Amino acid sequence: MDILKELVVKLENIEALLLTQKNVLNVSEVLLLTGLSKSYMYKLTSTGGIPCYKPQGKQIFFKKDEVESWLLQNRKATNKELDALASTYTTLK
């Protein structure tokens, strides 16, 4: 059973590596890339929460770089950055 689990992990790693080579992704590939659920992904696409393309009006496609940019939005500052900002703010007053 351990060998089977090991093989599954290796296959998942290979899939992840293959995703890095593509520029246009389908829904299942974006789910692998993001780790989001299928229902949440469809909610995001229907509400315009994530950039996507529907060239024929049915299948949904995504540009990999746009998905990565979307994932990295709303960055949270580190404590060090917040401390530097606070000290700049207090010296200005």
Contacts in CASP RR format, 6 or more apart in sequence:
PFRMAT RR
TARGET T0000
AUTHOR 0000-0000-0000
METHOD contacts of the structure
MODEL  1
MDILKELVVKLENIEALLLTQKNVLNVSEVLLLTGLSKSYMYKLTSTGGI
PCYKPQGKQIFFKKDEVESWLLQNRKATNKELDALASTYTTLK
15 32 0 8 1.000
16 32 0 8 1.000
19 25 0 8 1.000
19 29 0 8 1.000
19 32 0 8 1.000
19 33 0 8 1.000
19 64 0 8 1.000
22 29 0 8 1.000
22 64 0 8 1.000
23 63 0 8 1.000
23 64 0 8 1.000
23 65 0 8 1.000
24 61 0 8 1.000
24 62 0 8 1.000
24 63 0 8 1.000
24 64 0 8 1.000
25 33 0 8 1.000
25 61 0 8 1.000
25 62 0 8 1.000
25 63 0 8 1.000
25 64 0 8 1.000
25 67 0 8 1.000
26 59 0 8 1.000
26 60 0 8 1.000
26 61 0 8 1.000
26 62 0 8 1.000
27 38 0 8 1.000
27 41 0 8 1.000
27 42 0 8 1.000
27 60 0 8 1.000
27 62 0 8 1.000
29 62 0 8 1.000
30 36 0 8 1.000
30 41 0 8 1.000
30 62 0 8 1.000
30 67 0 8 1.000
31 37 0 8 1.000
31 38 0 8 1.000
31 41 0 8 1.000
33 64 0 8 1.000
33 67 0 8 1.000
34 41 0 8 1.000
34 67 0 8 1.000
34 71 0 8 1.000
36 44 0 8 1.000
41 50 0 8 1.000
44 50 0 8 1.000
45 52 0 8 1.000
45 60 0 8 1.000
50 62 0 8 1.000
50 67 0 8 1.000
50 70 0 8 1.000
51 62 0 8 1.000
51 63 0 8 1.000
51 66 0 8 1.000
51 67 0 8 1.000
51 70 0 8 1.000
52 60 0 8 1.000
52 61 0 8 1.000
52 62 0 8 1.000
53 60 0 8 1.000
53 61 0 8 1.000
53 62 0 8 1.000
53 63 0 8 1.000
54 60 0 8 1.000
54 61 0 8 1.000
55 61 0 8 1.000
77 85 0 8 1.000
END
